[in-house]
Structure formats: C-alpha cells, structure tokens
C-alpha cells in the first residue's frame, strides 16, 4: 500500500502525456498540411484539454516561442491528469479506509 500512491500518480501523469503523443503521431501520419477528420478535434479536446493553447502558435510554427507553448500545453495536460489521478486515488483510499 505504501507505493500505490506513487505508482498511481506516475500512471496518471503518463496518461496525461499519452494524449499529446497520440495527437502528434496522428499529425505525422496524415501530414501536417492535411486536415484531420472532423471528429478528431472534439475528441482531442476531451483527451487533451489544454490543447487550445496551441492556437497561440498560429503563424509562429517552428520557432522557439512556438515550442515553448507546445511544452506548456503538454505540461499542463500532464499536471491536470496528475491532479485528477491524485483525487481519484484519494477517494479510493478514503473508501477503502471506511470499509475497515
């Protein structure tokens, strides 16, 4: 039980990193200039809520400033998933303690 919180947090953070990795992988597959399928945008907003920050890179693609916005967006998603995972672990922990 001692290491379950750390493991749960790392898995949650990894899930937060998974969405952006999938998004960039899909962009490489379909090509950067091609439009993704219409349903992919809303799905990615659910999986990667901070992806709306990528609108700040419009017109400055490939610059250090654009990469900073991308890094901040990915980091915010990892932080969000970590916080959500921590909250779920906490609730699970409280329910487990209540049963004892």
C-alpha positions as CSV (number, residue, x, y, z in Angstrom):
1,X,0.0,0.0,0.0
2,X,3.0,2.3,0.6
3,X,3.9,2.7,-3.0
4,X,0.4,2.6,-4.5
5,X,0.1,6.5,-4.4
6,X,3.4,7.0,-6.3
7,X,2.5,4.3,-8.9
8,X,-1.0,5.8,-9.3
9,X,0.5,9.3,-9.8
10,X,3.0,8.1,-12.3
11,X,0.4,6.2,-14.3
12,X,-1.9,9.3,-14.2
13,X,1.0,11.5,-15.5
14,X,1.8,9.0,-18.2
15,X,-1.9,9.1,-19.3
16,X,-1.6,12.9,-19.5
17,X,1.4,12.5,-21.8
18,X,-0.3,9.9,-23.9
19,X,-2.9,12.2,-25.5
20,X,-0.4,14.7,-26.9
21,X,1.9,11.9,-28.1
22,X,-1.0,10.3,-30.0
23,X,-2.0,13.7,-31.4
24,X,1.5,14.4,-32.8
25,X,1.7,10.9,-34.1
26,X,-1.6,11.2,-36.0
27,X,-0.4,14.5,-37.4
28,X,2.7,12.8,-38.7
29,X,0.7,10.0,-40.3
30,X,-1.8,12.2,-42.1
31,X,0.6,15.0,-42.9
32,X,1.0,18.4,-41.3
33,X,-0.9,20.3,-44.0
34,X,-3.8,17.9,-44.3
35,X,-6.9,18.4,-42.1
36,X,-7.6,15.7,-39.6
37,X,-11.1,14.1,-39.7
38,X,-13.8,16.4,-38.3
39,X,-14.4,14.2,-35.2
40,X,-10.8,14.2,-34.1
41,X,-10.8,17.8,-32.9
42,X,-13.5,17.4,-30.3
43,X,-12.1,14.0,-29.2
44,X,-8.6,15.6,-28.7
45,X,-10.2,18.5,-26.7
46,X,-11.6,15.9,-24.3
47,X,-8.3,13.9,-24.1
48,X,-6.0,16.9,-24.2
49,X,-8.0,19.8,-22.7
50,X,-5.0,22.2,-22.7
51,X,-4.5,21.8,-26.5
52,X,-6.4,25.0,-27.1
53,X,-3.1,26.7,-26.1
54,X,-1.7,25.5,-29.4
55,X,-3.7,28.3,-31.1
56,X,-1.1,30.7,-29.7
57,X,1.4,29.0,-32.2
58,X,-0.5,30.1,-35.3
59,X,1.9,31.9,-37.5
60,X,5.0,31.2,-35.5
61,X,5.4,27.5,-36.2
62,X,8.9,26.1,-35.8
63,X,10.2,29.0,-33.6
64,X,11.4,28.6,-30.0
65,X,8.4,30.5,-28.8
66,X,6.0,28.0,-30.5
67,X,7.9,25.1,-28.9
68,X,7.5,26.9,-25.5
69,X,3.7,27.0,-26.0
70,X,3.6,23.3,-27.0
71,X,5.7,22.4,-24.0
72,X,3.5,24.4,-21.7
73,X,0.4,22.8,-23.2
74,X,1.7,19.3,-22.7
75,X,2.9,20.1,-19.2
76,X,-0.5,21.5,-18.3
77,X,-2.1,18.3,-19.5
78,X,0.2,16.1,-17.5
79,X,-0.4,18.3,-14.4
80,X,-4.2,18.1,-14.9
81,X,-4.1,14.3,-15.3
82,X,-1.8,14.0,-12.3
83,X,-4.2,16.1,-10.2
84,X,-7.2,14.1,-11.4
85,X,-5.4,10.8,-10.7
86,X,-4.5,12.0,-7.2
87,X,-8.1,12.9,-6.5
88,X,-9.3,9.5,-7.7
89,X,-6.6,7.8,-5.6
90,X,-7.6,9.9,-2.5
91,X,-11.3,9.0,-2.9
92,X,-10.4,5.3,-3.4
93,X,-8.2,5.4,-0.4
94,X,-10.9,7.0,1.8
95,X,-13.5,4.4,0.6
96,X,-11.0,1.6,1.4
97,X,-10.4,3.0,4.9
98,X,-14.1,3.4,5.5
99,X,-14.7,-0.3,4.8
100,X,-12.2,-1.3,7.5
